[in-house]
Amino acid sequence: MRNRYILPTLLGILIFIITAVVLSHHLPVGKNLSFDEFYTLERSYGFEKYHDWLSVYSRNQPSAKKPPLQYWLTGASLKLGINELLALRIFPYLFFLGILLIGAYLSYLLSDHNPWTGPAYMLLLGSSCVQIIYARSGFLDTGMGFFIMLALLSLYLARNQNWAWWSCGIFVGLGSLQKAPVALMFVAIMLFILARRDTAAYGWKSLKQNRNFKYSCLLAFSMFLSWPLLQTFRMGGEYFKVAIHKEMIKRFVPSDNKIAEGQVFDWIVWLWQDLHLFIIITALCIVLALITKRWRKNSFVFALTVLVLITMIGFTFARGSIYIRYLAVLTPILLCISIKIISDLTHQWKPAVFFIALFFMLLAIPQIKNAIADIDAEDTISPAIKYVKIIDQYRDTDEYVVVDRSLFPPGAYGFFGQSLLRFKMDVFDSKKRIKETYDFLDEVGQDSKLVGLTYLKNKDLMEQVLGPLETIELGEGLMIWKYSRIEK
């Protein structure tokens, strides 16, 4: 029995070390940051910038959009003097390595302790191009996937180990502080299904008598509510308007508009970009898990499969913008289900699941190389710093900055810029947008002054809406503009 674990365990350790080393390459120096990664830098730096660790700052004012956990971690790293790019990426990188281990262990448990399923999971997740890119970025989604997987693993362990309810509650709460309460919703859906299929362990009658379960629920909800309650106390109803209605409800409530726009099944394209040919195997495994009695009898695998389908339906009919990075909550679970099915089908030769995973990993090597190279695909930092310095060179201390987001991300000014005044972002391509800049003066004070950097070609359109501008031509088709509204 012990001998059959030695080789797969050594392979798992080797795969983990190679993955960790390869993905660590260029973390502190790669200069390809996307729009939202500048927001992560800005919000993480805002704690120290404003000496306030109980509010997330964006555009130099408290923001209700995202909770603070990863921003706290990144902000603390910046405060300790860690390289800004490493501070931005180190935690998503560690979260991804955590998912490798958690998913490997959960696959092992689900597959009747087949020791080859762990390294097989690592190979497949390590060949997931989308997961690799976001494991080396400053986004929050990999961290959200990490806490979801920890919560699901704890939920599985809680069937036989009562202490695991506590870890489940902690990870559900931390997931809520990371980005959104997805771990809470996933665990609730799983419990709803399991309560009807595995009544001995997860039935409501049993759980109501379980003190560890009840206290873990109290802990999870306390952690989940702590940030919203604090921000509501500090910001009032604006917090729920932005964080709950705009970021959650409005984004995911089903709508006919989604169908009209033809974006219903974008997630299928994303999965192909993520897992390539292996997605065909995954789709077959999901079908088998649903229609075959052999796997329907496994309550946890069936519940995971239904959870995946609900998530896909949510992606399909989501009303607002959803992004490929949201696969961080889906792909790790899909791989667990797939490996379980493949392991069962090849149970007469247990290493088969590993060699199947190795085959698909080798097929994906060109895409894996591209995903790793993405961190160096272009330099988006240097132009942003250049434009920020130009604005600050011409900015007076009492002028409010307006960032042209077609030139550089607003988060770049929040991080690199010197002004502590709130600022606005805009694109000067329509009268409606320019009117919003005009109205910004009503918010900050009618006698206030604005300064910005934009393309010289926008000058005529801006003056049609705002009136005369003070402009300084910089060459390269750019200009500094200043504006103050004089009330008659």
N, C-alpha and C positions, 0 to 999 in steps of 0.2 A: 504493500500500500504506500509506504513512504517513497520507495524508488520511483513510482509513477509520477510523483510530484516534482522530482529533482529537475529534470530537463525542462518542462514547461515553466517552472518557477525561474530557473536561470535565464531562459529566453525572455520571460516577462521583464526581469530586471534589466537585461541587456537592451531590450526595446525601449524601456522607459528612459534609461540613461542616454541612449542615442537620440531619442526624441527631444529630451531636455537640452542636450548639447546643441543639436542642430537648430532648434527653435530659439536658442539664446543668442544666436548670431545676429549682430547688428542692432540688438535692442537699444543700446545707448546712443547709437549714431544714425540710424535710418531716419531720413528726413521727410518721408512721405506721410504727412498727416492729413486726414480728411477734415471736412467742415466741423463735424461734431467733436472730433478729438481736441480741437482748439477750445471748445466749450469745456471739456473735461479739465484741461490745464487751467483755464480761467477760473472755474468753480472751485478747483482744488486749492488754488493760490489765494482765493478770496477769503478764506478763514484767517490766514495770517495777515493779509493785506488790510482787512478791516478789524482785526483782533476780535473776531466773533466766530466761534466754532459751533454756534447753534443756529446759523442761517446759511443757506447756500446762496452765494452771490453770483449773478450773471448780468452782464452789461452794467456793472457797478451798482447794482441794487439787489435786494433780496429776491430770490426766485422761488416759485412754488413747483417748478416742473419736475424735479427729481429729488429723491431722498439722498442722504449724505454718506453712506458707508464707504464706497470706493473713493469718493472725494476726500473723506477724512484720511483714508490710508495714503492716498497720493499726496494730500496736503502735508501730512506728517513727514512723508519722505522728502518733500521739497524743503520743509523746515529744517530737516537734518542735513541738508546740503547735498542730497543725492542729485545727480544729473537729471535735468528736467525730463528728458526723453525716457530714461530708465525709470524714473518715478512714475511716469505716465503709463508705461507698459508692463512693469514688473508684476503687478497684481493680476491682470488678465492672463499673463503667462503662467503664473502660479496656479490660478484658478483652472486653467486648461490642464495642467499636469495633475491637478486634483481630480478632475473629471476622468482622466485616463485611469487613475487608480480606483475611483469609486465605481465607474462603469465596469471595469474588469472584475471587481469583486462581486458586484450585483449580477453580472453575467454568469460568474462561477456558481453563485448560489441558485440562480434560476435554472441552471443547466445540470442540476443534480450532481454538483461538485465535480464537473469535468474540468480538470486543471488546465486544459488547453484553451478553454474559452477566454481566460484572462488575457493572455498574449494575443489572441485573435482579436479581441475588442480593441486593444491598444493599436494593433496594425491598422484596423479599419478607421478608428477615430483619427489616427495619425495621417491617414490619407484623405481626410475630409478637408478639402481646400478652403471652404468658407470658415471652418473652425480654426484652421491654421492662421488665416489672415487676421481674424478677430482675437486670437490668442496673443498676437503681437501688435495689438492696437491699444488705444485708450478708451475703448467703448465699455459699457457696463454689462453687455449681454452675456459674455462668458462667465462673469461672476454670478449672474442670475442663474445660468445653467448649472453652475457648480452647486449652489444652495438647493436647487430643485433636486439634483441627483442625490445629494446628502439626505434631503428630506424623504425621498422615495426609498433609499436604502434603509433609513431608520424605520420607516413604516413597515418594510418587509421584515426587518429584524424584530420588530415589536410583536410579531405573531407569537414568538417563543421566548422573547427576552423583554420583560416588562420595563426595564430601565430605558429601552430605546425610545419610549414615548417622550422622554425628556429631551433626547437629542433631536427627535423629530420636531418638537415645539421650538427648540432653539434655532434650528436651521430654517424653519418656516419664518420665524421672526426676523432672522438676519437677511433672508431673501427679500422680505418686505422693505428692509432698510437699504438694500442694494440697488433696486430699481423699481420694482412693482410687486404686488402680492401674488405673483404667479405660483410660487411654491404653495402658498396657502390654498389657492383655488385648485391646484393639481391634487394636493392631499385630500381636500374635501371631496373632489370627484371620485378619487380612488376609494375613499371610505364609503361613499354612497353606494358604489358598486359592490365592494367587498362585504358590506353589512348584509347584503342579500344573498351572497354566495358562500361566505365563510363565516357563518354565524358564531361558531365556537370561539374564534379569535377576534373577529371584528363586528360581531352583532351588537346592535344598540344596547340590548339588555346587558350584555357582558361589559361593554365600554362604560355604561353609566355607573357600574359598580367598581370600576378601575380608578383608583385614586391617582395613579401616575398619569393616566390619560387625561383626567379632568384638570389636573394641575398643569400639565403640558399645554393643554388648550388655553388655559388662563395666561400662561407665560407667552404663548405665541400671539394671542390677541393683544396682550399688553405691549409687546414689542412692535406689533403691527400698528397700533394706535398711537404710540408714543410720539412719533414725528408729526403725524397729522394734527394731533391735539396741540403740540407745542407751536407749530406753525400757524394754526388757526388762532391761537392766543396772540401771536405776534403780528399776523397779517390780516386777521379777520376772514370774512367770507371769500376773499380773493383766492385763498389757498384752495378751497374746494372747487371754485370755478375753474382754476387752471389744472391742478393736480388730479382731481377726480373726474370732472366733467370733460375737460379738453383732452387730457393725456390718456384717459382710460375709457370712459363711457363713449365719448364722441368718436374715438378712434376705432372701437371694436363693435359698436352696435350695428347690426346688419342694415344694409340699405340697398335700394334698387339702383342707386347711382353707381355702385361698384360694378353691377352687371352692365350698365350702359357704357361704362368706360372700358369694358373689355379686360379688366385686371383680375378676373375671378380666380384664375388658376395660375397666377404668377408663381406661387409656391412650388408648383411642380417643376417649373424651369429652374428655380433656385435649388431644389433637391438634386436635379441632374448636374448642375454646376458644382454642387457640394460633394456628391458621392459618385457621380458618373455612372459607369455600367453597373455598379453594385446596387443602384437604386432599383433595378429590375428585380434582383433577388429580394431586396427589402419589400417591395410591393407584393411579391408572391408569398413571402412569410407573413405579412399582415393579413392577407386573404386566408391563408391556412389557419392562422390563429383565431380567425373569426368563424370559419365554417366547419372546421374539423373538430370532432368531439374530443379527440385526444388532447388538444390544447385548450379547448373551451373549458375542460374540467379543471385546468390550472387557474384558479381564481385570480392570482396576482398577474399572471401573463395576460389573461383576458382583460382585466381591468386596465393594464398598461396599454393594451391595444385600443380599447374604447377611448382612453385618454388621448391617444395619438389621433384618432379619428375626430374627436371633438375639437382638438387643436387645429386640425386641417380645415374643418368646417369654419372655425373662427377666422382663420386666415382667408378663406374663400370669400366670406361675406363681410369682412371688416370694412367699416365705412370710411375710415381715415387712412392715412398713409402707413403702410407697414413695409418692412425692409428685410432684405436677405439675411441680415444679422440675427433676426428673430429665430432662425433655425437653431440657435444655441439652445433653445428650450425643447427642440424636437429631435434633432439628429442623435444625440446621446441615447435617448429612449428607444428610437427606431433601431439602433444598433444592438441594444440589449435584447430586444424581441427577436431580431433576425438571428443573432448568435444562438439564442435558445432553440429556435426552430431547426437551424442547421445542425446543431449539436445533437438534437434528438433524432434527426433523420439519418445521421451518420454514426449513431451510438456504437455500432459494432467495431468501428475503428475511431477511437476518440480523437486522435491528432488531426483527423480530416478537417475539422472546423478551422484549425490553425492554417493548414495549407491552402484552404479555400480563401481565407482572409489574406494570406501572403500573395496569392495569385492576383487578387484584385488590387492589392497595394502596389504590386509591381506594374500593373497596367496603368495606374494613376501617377506614376513617377513624373512624367512631364508636367502634369498639372500641379503636382506637389512642389516642383521646382519653381513654377511661376508664382504659386502662393507664397513661398518663402521669399522670393525676390520682390514681392509687392512692397515690402518695407523700404526698398531703395528705388522704387519705380520712378519717382521724381522728387524734386526738392520743393515742397510747398511752404517750408518755414522761412527760408531766406527772403522770398518776395514779400511775405507778410511782415517780417521785421523791417524790411526796407520801407514799405508803405506806412507802417506805424511811426517810424522815425520821422518821415516827412511831415506827417500830421502834427506830431509833437514839436517839430522845429518851427512851425508857423502858428501853433495854437497859443492863444493867450489863456491865462489861468482861469478866467471867468467864462470861457467859451465851451459850449457843449458839443461834443464830437458826434458827427453822423458818419457811420461807416458804410461805404458802398460795398455791399456783399458780393458784387460781381468782380471786385478787385481782390478782396481777401476776406476771410471769415471774421465776423465780429468778435468771436472768442479770442482771436489773436490780439485785438486791441485790449481786451480785458486783461490779458496776461502780460503783454509786452508794453502796453501804453502807460503813460505817466499820470493821466488825469484820473482823479477819484470821483468826478461827477458822473452821474448816470449818462449813458449814451444810447443812441438809436442806430439801428441798421436800416438800410433802404437800398433799393435799386432804382436808378433814375431813368427808367425807360417808359414811364407813362405818367400822365397828369395826376391820376389817382394816387400813385405812390408818392409823388412829390407833394401832393396835398397832405399826405400823412406826416411828412416832415414839417410842413407848415403848422399843422395842428400840434406837433410835438412841443412847440413853444407855449401852447396853452397849459401843458402839463408841467413844464419846468419854470414858467414865468414869462409873461408877455414881453418883458424888457430884456430877456436873455438873448444871447448871441450863439450862433451856430458856426461850426467850422467842419470842413470835410475835404476829402480827396476823391476826385472822380474823373471821368473822361471828358476832355474838352468838348467833344461832340454833344454832350448833354446840356451845355450851357444855355442854348436858346430855349429848349423845352423847360428848363428849370426857371428861367426868368419869366416865361409866360405865366407860370403859376405863382412864384414867389415874389417877383419883381426884381429890381436891379440887384446884382450880386457884386461883391468885391472879389475879383479873381486874380490869381497869379499863375501864369502859364509855366509849366515845368519842363516842357518837351516830352517826347515819346507819347504825345496825344493825351497828356494828363494836365490837370489844373487843381490848385488849391482854391476852394471857394469859401467865402464867409458871408453870413447873412444875419441881419437883425431886423425884426419887424417893428416899424414905427407906427404906433396907433395915432390916427388922425382925430 
